[in-house]
């Protein structure tokens, strides 16, 4: 299944930049856990869709995306990444950040290591791949993690009279259905 973002660096840079904008130091382990959590919840929220083309493996310290781990091991890598992600993806990542960004690395480590996806992979051996399906099942069942409804909340907007409205991203040139 194709991913909704071109590469995992776009997501890593989004988290790193968001932390920087909030004057927060983002430890490499915390970045790894946030990316793992984002991939899993995205799959739950969007019917098995893949947020980014990334493979997570089970390491003693927790789930790791090895390419991002190595690239960020000595600081921010000099890689061309997208400055702007699709609106839906940014809104989703913002929800992940608001829910988990303030947690300590230790708390995120414990949460992700307590998932059945991580535990199953560790049983198969060090650096065993954690499949997206097992990640999705672990987070869908809310095993030691908040339910998807507590993380990904739809934005409800209202008119000045208080009526709820449906908001969609504007697509220039797209034809809209008109009521008659």
Wavefront OBJ file of the C-alpha trace (Angstrom):
o trace
v 0.000 0.000 0.000
v 1.453 3.396 -0.958
v 2.188 5.942 1.747
v 0.482 9.324 1.979
v 3.838 11.111 2.446
v 6.829 10.633 0.124
v 9.394 9.701 2.779
v 9.938 9.318 6.514
v 12.270 12.329 6.622
v 9.311 14.640 5.989
v 7.644 13.349 9.160
v 10.877 13.418 11.195
v 11.546 17.021 10.159
v 7.945 17.986 10.970
v 8.351 16.693 14.542
v 11.831 18.237 14.892
v 10.643 21.616 13.608
v 7.532 21.574 15.793
v 9.650 20.861 18.872
v 12.061 23.639 17.894
v 9.184 26.102 17.434
v 8.037 25.270 20.967
v 11.575 25.632 22.384
v 11.701 21.959 23.252
v 14.632 19.623 22.729
v 13.550 16.526 20.826
v 15.699 13.584 21.857
v 16.396 11.046 19.086
v 14.577 8.302 21.027
v 11.542 10.528 21.500
v 11.517 11.277 17.767
v 11.550 7.531 17.072
v 8.624 6.877 19.427
v 6.578 9.760 18.019
v 7.119 8.453 14.490
v 6.107 4.930 15.536
v 2.996 6.257 17.288
v 2.111 8.434 14.288
v 2.450 5.530 11.842
v 0.296 3.262 14.015
v -2.472 5.768 14.737
v -2.560 6.891 11.099
v -3.184 3.309 10.053
v -5.991 3.026 12.605
v -7.564 6.373 11.744
v -7.369 5.963 7.967
v -8.392 2.314 7.450
v -4.965 0.727 7.156
v -3.327 3.528 5.179
v 0.393 4.067 5.596
v 1.499 7.545 6.697
v 5.091 7.188 5.522
v 7.180 4.560 3.740
v 8.996 3.382 6.859
v 9.831 0.046 8.425
v 10.073 -0.106 12.206
v 12.138 -2.740 13.977
v 12.155 -3.887 17.590
v 15.264 -2.742 19.422
v 16.015 -3.086 23.151
v 15.362 0.635 23.596
v 12.031 0.443 21.742
v 10.697 0.600 18.177
v 13.161 2.198 15.755
v 13.082 3.270 12.115
v 16.740 2.440 11.362
v 17.277 4.866 8.474
v 15.960 7.863 10.407
v 17.849 6.734 13.510
v 21.185 6.669 11.688
v 20.510 9.885 9.769
v 19.675 11.806 12.964
v 22.361 10.165 15.139
v 24.699 13.159 14.843
v 22.090 15.889 14.672
v 19.804 17.129 11.970
v 20.881 15.699 8.601
v 21.265 17.848 5.506
v 18.445 16.307 3.492
v 15.947 17.975 1.178
v 12.560 17.555 2.783
v 9.175 19.016 2.063
v 8.434 22.199 3.906
v 4.704 21.709 3.527
v 2.842 18.464 4.018
v -0.748 17.873 2.873
v -3.212 19.666 5.163
v -4.786 16.413 6.385
v -1.385 14.993 7.311
v -0.351 18.169 9.156
v -3.640 18.211 11.058
v -3.105 14.569 12.008
v 0.503 15.148 13.126
v -0.615 18.169 15.124
v -3.017 15.896 17.007
v -0.213 13.417 17.713
v 2.052 16.228 18.929
v -0.644 17.740 21.166
v -1.380 14.339 22.718
v 2.159 12.951 23.062
v 4.692 15.755 22.461
v 4.802 16.781 26.120
v 5.389 13.220 27.376
v 8.870 12.229 28.485
v 10.960 9.872 26.404
v 10.705 7.291 29.182
v 6.905 7.418 29.155
v 6.773 7.029 25.370
v 9.299 4.180 25.575
v 7.131 2.357 28.105
v 3.958 2.944 26.117
v 5.390 1.676 22.832
v 7.250 -1.257 24.406
v 4.020 -2.381 26.077
v 2.248 -2.843 22.733
v 1.693 -6.363 21.466
v 3.223 -5.353 18.109
v 6.562 -4.560 19.744
v 6.445 -7.606 22.037
v 5.695 -9.981 19.145
v 8.579 -8.589 17.121
v 10.986 -8.871 20.077
v 10.021 -12.549 20.476
v 11.176 -13.105 16.892
v 14.537 -11.506 17.690
v 16.514 -8.308 17.977
v 15.776 -5.922 15.090
v 12.796 -7.985 13.885
v 10.409 -6.005 11.720
v 7.220 -4.692 13.297
v 4.521 -5.015 10.647
v 2.044 -2.222 10.035
v -0.831 -4.675 10.554
v 0.339 -5.593 14.057
v 0.924 -1.912 14.847
v -2.594 -1.078 13.686
v -4.144 -3.902 15.710
v -2.251 -2.943 18.869
v -3.333 0.683 18.668
v -6.876 -0.092 17.471
v -7.393 -2.275 20.543
v -5.951 0.537 22.676
v -3.575 -1.859 24.430
v -1.781 0.375 26.929
v -2.374 3.304 24.586
v -5.158 5.876 24.290
v -7.949 5.061 21.848
v -7.791 6.681 18.434
v -10.747 8.905 19.362
v -8.662 10.430 22.152
v -5.835 11.234 19.768
v -7.346 12.124 16.410
v -10.211 14.484 17.029
v -12.065 15.973 14.087
v -12.113 19.740 14.009
v -15.664 20.960 14.427
v -16.283 24.448 13.152
v -19.455 26.432 13.624
v -21.107 29.326 11.875
v -21.849 32.557 13.731
v -25.305 31.153 14.520
v -23.762 28.042 16.127
v -24.629 25.537 13.375
v -21.954 22.838 12.869
v -20.362 22.866 9.431
v -18.333 20.400 7.411
v -15.010 21.808 6.316
v -12.974 20.397 3.458
v -9.629 21.453 2.060
v -9.975 23.865 -0.831
v -8.911 22.399 -4.154
v -8.533 25.087 -6.833
v -10.452 24.252 -9.977
v -12.513 21.485 -8.391
v -16.208 21.568 -9.198
v -18.532 21.613 -6.210
v -22.060 20.259 -6.164
v -24.659 22.982 -5.879
v -27.987 22.547 -4.184
v -31.069 23.473 -6.176
l 1 2 3 4 5 6 7 8 9 10 11 12 13 14 15 16 17 18 19 20 21 22 23 24 25 26 27 28 29 30 31 32 33 34 35 36 37 38 39 40 41 42 43 44 45 46 47 48 49 50 51 52 53 54 55 56 57 58 59 60 61 62 63 64 65 66 67 68 69 70 71 72 73 74 75 76 77 78 79 80 81 82 83 84 85 86 87 88 89 90 91 92 93 94 95 96 97 98 99 100 101 102 103 104 105 106 107 108 109 110 111 112 113 114 115 116 117 118 119 120 121 122 123 124 125 126 127 128 129 130 131 132 133 134 135 136 137 138 139 140 141 142 143 144 145 146 147 148 149 150 151 152 153 154 155 156 157 158 159 160 161 162 163 164 165 166 167 168 169 170 171 172 173 174 175 176 177 178 179 180
